[in-house]
């Protein structure tokens, strides 16, 4: 199961830097996760200040 970034994202970029497979990129006002590349490690969720990345 991949992670998804919710609308609560504040566009800080912490998750992008933490992702070991580089599946997170800047989107339109918030970051997005490429679900086909996500390995469900939760690294992004562990550093997010607003808990925007959530397991789907």
DSSP file (Angstrom, degrees, kcal/mol; ACC not computed):
  #  RESIDUE AA STRUCTURE BP1 BP2  ACC     N-H-->O    O-->H-N    N-H-->O    O-->H-N    TCO  KAPPA ALPHA  PHI   PSI    X-CA   Y-CA   Z-CA
    1    1 A X              0   0    0      0, 0.0     2,-0.1     0, 0.0    54,-0.0   0.000 360.0 360.0 360.0 130.3    0.0    0.0    0.0
    2    2 A X        -     0   0    0     54,-0.1    54,-2.3    53,-0.1     2,-0.2  -0.444 360.0-113.0 -88.5 162.5    1.4    3.4   -1.0
    3    3 A X  E     -A   55   0A   0     52,-0.2     2,-0.3    -2,-0.1    52,-0.2  -0.601  25.2-159.6 -89.1 156.2    1.3    6.6    0.9
    4    4 A X  E     -A   54   0A   0     50,-2.5    50,-3.0    -2,-0.2     2,-0.6  -0.986  17.1-126.9-134.0 144.4   -0.6    9.7   -0.3
    5    5 A X  E     -A   53   0A   0     -2,-0.3    48,-0.2    48,-0.2    28,-0.1  -0.835  28.2-141.4 -96.2 123.5   -0.1   13.3    0.8
    6    6 A X    >   -     0   0    0     46,-2.2     3,-1.7    -2,-0.6    25,-0.1  -0.229  28.1 -98.6 -79.0 168.7   -3.3   14.9    2.0
    7    7 A X  T 3  S+     0   0    0      1,-0.3    -1,-0.1    23,-0.1    45,-0.1   0.564 112.9  79.9 -64.4  -9.0   -4.4   18.5    1.4
    8    8 A X  T 3   +     0   0    0     44,-0.1    -1,-0.3    43,-0.1    44,-0.1   0.533  64.9 127.5 -76.6  -4.3   -3.1   19.5    4.8
    9    9 A X    <   -     0   0    0     -3,-1.7    -4,-0.0     1,-0.1    39,-0.0  -0.254  47.4-161.5 -53.7 133.9    0.4   19.6    3.2
   10   10 A X        -     0   0    0     20,-0.0    -1,-0.1     0, 0.0    20,-0.1   0.236  38.5-117.2-104.4  10.9    2.2   22.9    3.9
   11   11 A X        +     0   0    0      1,-0.1    19,-0.1    20,-0.1    -2,-0.1   0.842  66.8 141.9  62.7  37.4    4.7   22.5    1.1
   12   12 A X        -     0   0    0      1,-0.0    -1,-0.1    19,-0.0    18,-0.0   0.761  54.8-134.9 -83.2 -25.2    7.7   22.4    3.4
   13   13 A X     >  +     0   0    0     12,-0.1     4,-1.6     3,-0.0     5,-0.2   0.446  66.5 124.4  88.3  -0.1    9.6   19.7    1.4
   14   14 A X  H  > S+     0   0    0      1,-0.2     4,-1.1     2,-0.2    34,-0.1   0.890  74.3  51.4 -60.5 -39.2   10.7   17.7    4.4
   15   15 A X  H  > S+     0   0    0      1,-0.2     4,-1.4     2,-0.2     3,-0.3   0.891 104.9  55.2 -66.8 -40.5    9.1   14.5    3.0
   16   16 A X  H  4 S+     0   0    0      1,-0.2     3,-0.4     2,-0.2     8,-0.2   0.914 108.5  48.1 -60.3 -44.4   10.9   14.9   -0.4
   17   17 A X  H  < S+     0   0    0     -4,-1.6    -1,-0.2     1,-0.2    -2,-0.2   0.780 112.6  49.6 -67.3 -26.9   14.3   15.0    1.2
   18   18 A X  H  < S+     0   0    0     -4,-1.1     2,-0.3    -3,-0.3    -1,-0.2   0.700  81.4 108.3 -86.7 -21.3   13.6   12.0    3.4
   19   19 A X    ><  -     0   0    0     -4,-1.4     3,-0.8    -3,-0.4     5,-0.1  -0.410  54.5-157.8 -67.0 121.5   12.2    9.6    0.7
   20   20 A X  T 3  S+     0   0    0     -2,-0.3    -1,-0.2     1,-0.2    -4,-0.0   0.662  92.6  41.0 -74.5 -15.1   14.7    6.8    0.0
   21   21 A X  T 3  S-     0   0    0      0, 0.0    -1,-0.2     0, 0.0    -2,-0.1   0.275 104.6-123.9-115.5  10.0   13.3    6.1   -3.5
   22   22 A X    <   +     0   0    0     -3,-0.8    -2,-0.1    -6,-0.2    -6,-0.1   0.863  63.6 139.4  52.3  45.2   12.7    9.7   -4.6
   23   23 A X        +     0   0    0     14,-0.1    11,-2.8    -7,-0.1     2,-0.4   0.391  45.6  86.9 -96.9   3.6    9.0    9.2   -5.3
   24   24 A X  E     +B   33   0B   0      9,-0.2     2,-0.3    -8,-0.2     9,-0.2  -0.880  52.1 165.7-108.4 133.9    7.9   12.5   -3.8
   25   25 A X  E     -B   32   0B   0      7,-2.3     7,-2.9    -2,-0.4     2,-0.3  -0.954  42.4 -87.7-142.0 161.6    7.9   15.7   -5.9
   26   26 A X  E     +B   31   0B   0     -2,-0.3     5,-0.2     5,-0.2     2,-0.1  -0.508  47.9 179.5 -70.9 131.5    6.5   19.2   -5.7
   27   27 A X        -     0   0    0      3,-1.9     2,-1.5    -2,-0.3     4,-0.1  -0.203  49.4 -49.5-110.5-154.3    3.0   19.5   -7.1
   28   28 A X  S    S-     0   0    0      1,-0.2     3,-0.1    -2,-0.1    -2,-0.0  -0.655 121.5 -28.3 -86.5  86.4    0.6   22.4   -7.4
   29   29 A X  S    S+     0   0    0     -2,-1.5     2,-0.3     1,-0.1    -1,-0.2   0.293 136.7  44.7  90.1 -10.2    0.7   23.8   -3.9
   30   30 A X  S    S-     0   0    0    -20,-0.1    -3,-1.9   -19,-0.1     2,-0.2  -0.975  88.6 -95.0-155.1 164.8    1.5   20.5   -2.2
   31   31 A X  E     -B   26   0B   0     -2,-0.3     2,-0.3    -5,-0.2    -5,-0.2  -0.507  35.3-153.8 -83.4 154.5    3.8   17.6   -2.6
   32   32 A X  E     -B   25   0B   0     -7,-2.9    -7,-2.3    -2,-0.2     2,-0.5  -0.933   6.2-139.1-129.1 152.2    2.7   14.4   -4.4
   33   33 A X  E     -B   24   0B   0     -2,-0.3     2,-1.0    -9,-0.2    -9,-0.2  -0.935  16.8-131.0-112.7 130.9    3.8   10.8   -4.1
   34   34 A X    >>  -     0   0    0    -11,-2.8     4,-1.8    -2,-0.5     3,-1.6  -0.716  20.6-160.0 -77.3 105.0    4.2    8.5   -7.2
   35   35 A X  T 34 S+     0   0    0     -2,-1.0    -1,-0.2     1,-0.3   -12,-0.0   0.746  85.9  60.0 -63.9 -24.9    2.2    5.5   -5.9
   36   36 A X  T 34 S+     0   0    0      1,-0.2    -1,-0.3   -13,-0.1    -2,-0.1   0.693 113.9  36.8 -76.5 -17.0    3.9    3.2   -8.4
   37   37 A X  T <4 S+     0   0    0     -3,-1.6    -2,-0.2   -14,-0.1    -1,-0.2   0.681  89.2 109.5-104.1 -25.1    7.3    3.9   -6.9
   38   38 A X     <  -     0   0    0     -4,-1.8    -5,-0.0   -15,-0.2   -19,-0.0  -0.273  49.3-163.3 -58.0 132.6    6.4    4.3   -3.2
   39   39 A X        -     0   0    0    -37,-0.0    -1,-0.1     0, 0.0   -37,-0.1   0.254  38.1-118.6-102.9  10.9    7.8    1.4   -1.1
   40   40 A X        +     0   0    0      1,-0.1    -2,-0.1   -37,-0.1   -38,-0.1   0.864  66.7 141.1  59.3  40.7    5.5    2.1    1.8
   41   41 A X        -     0   0    0    -38,-0.0    -1,-0.1     1,-0.0   -39,-0.0   0.749  54.7-136.8 -86.1 -24.3    8.4    2.7    4.2
   42   42 A X     >  +     0   0    0      3,-0.0     4,-1.7    12,-0.0    11,-0.0   0.537  62.9 129.7  81.8   6.2    6.8    5.6    6.1
   43   43 A X  H  > S+     0   0    0      1,-0.2     4,-0.7     2,-0.2   -24,-0.1   0.886  73.1  51.9 -60.8 -37.9    9.9    7.8    6.1
   44   44 A X  H >> S+     0   0    0      1,-0.2     4,-0.9     2,-0.2     3,-0.8   0.910 108.3  50.4 -64.6 -42.6    7.9   10.7    4.8
   45   45 A X  H 34 S+     0   0    0      1,-0.2     3,-0.3     2,-0.2    -1,-0.2   0.829 103.1  60.8 -65.7 -32.0    5.3   10.4    7.4
   46   46 A X  H 3< S+     0   0    0     -4,-1.7    -1,-0.2     1,-0.2    -2,-0.2   0.724 112.6  35.9 -71.4 -20.0    7.9   10.4   10.2
   47   47 A X  H << S+     0   0    0     -3,-0.8     2,-0.3    -4,-0.7    -1,-0.2   0.500  87.0 112.5-109.4  -5.9    9.3   13.8    9.3
   48   48 A X    ><  -     0   0    0     -4,-0.9     3,-0.7    -3,-0.3   -39,-0.0  -0.537  53.9-154.4 -74.8 125.6    6.1   15.7    8.3
   49   49 A X  T 3  S+     0   0    0     -2,-0.3    -1,-0.1     1,-0.2    -4,-0.0   0.669  95.2  36.6 -73.3 -15.5    5.2   18.4   10.7
   50   50 A X  T 3  S-     0   0    0      0, 0.0    -1,-0.2     0, 0.0   -42,-0.1   0.247 106.3-118.4-120.3  11.6    1.5   18.3    9.8
   51   51 A X    <   +     0   0    0     -3,-0.7   -43,-0.1    -6,-0.2   -42,-0.1   0.842  60.8 149.4  55.1  39.2    1.1   14.5    9.3
   52   52 A X        +     0   0    0    -44,-0.1   -46,-2.2    -8,-0.1     2,-0.4   0.886  46.1  78.7 -72.4 -40.0    0.1   15.0    5.6
   53   53 A X  E     +A    5   0A   0    -48,-0.2     2,-0.4    -9,-0.2   -48,-0.2  -0.577  64.0 175.4 -72.8 126.5    1.5   11.7    4.3
   54   54 A X  E     -A    4   0A   0    -50,-3.0   -50,-2.5    -2,-0.4     2,-0.2  -0.982  34.7-109.9-132.4 142.6   -0.9    8.9    5.1
   55   55 A X  E      A    3   0A   0     -2,-0.4   -52,-0.2   -52,-0.2   -53,-0.1  -0.497 360.0 360.0 -68.2 137.4   -1.0    5.2    4.2
   56   56 A X              0   0    0    -54,-2.3    -1,-0.1    -2,-0.2   -53,-0.1   0.384 360.0 360.0-105.8 360.0   -3.7    4.4    1.7
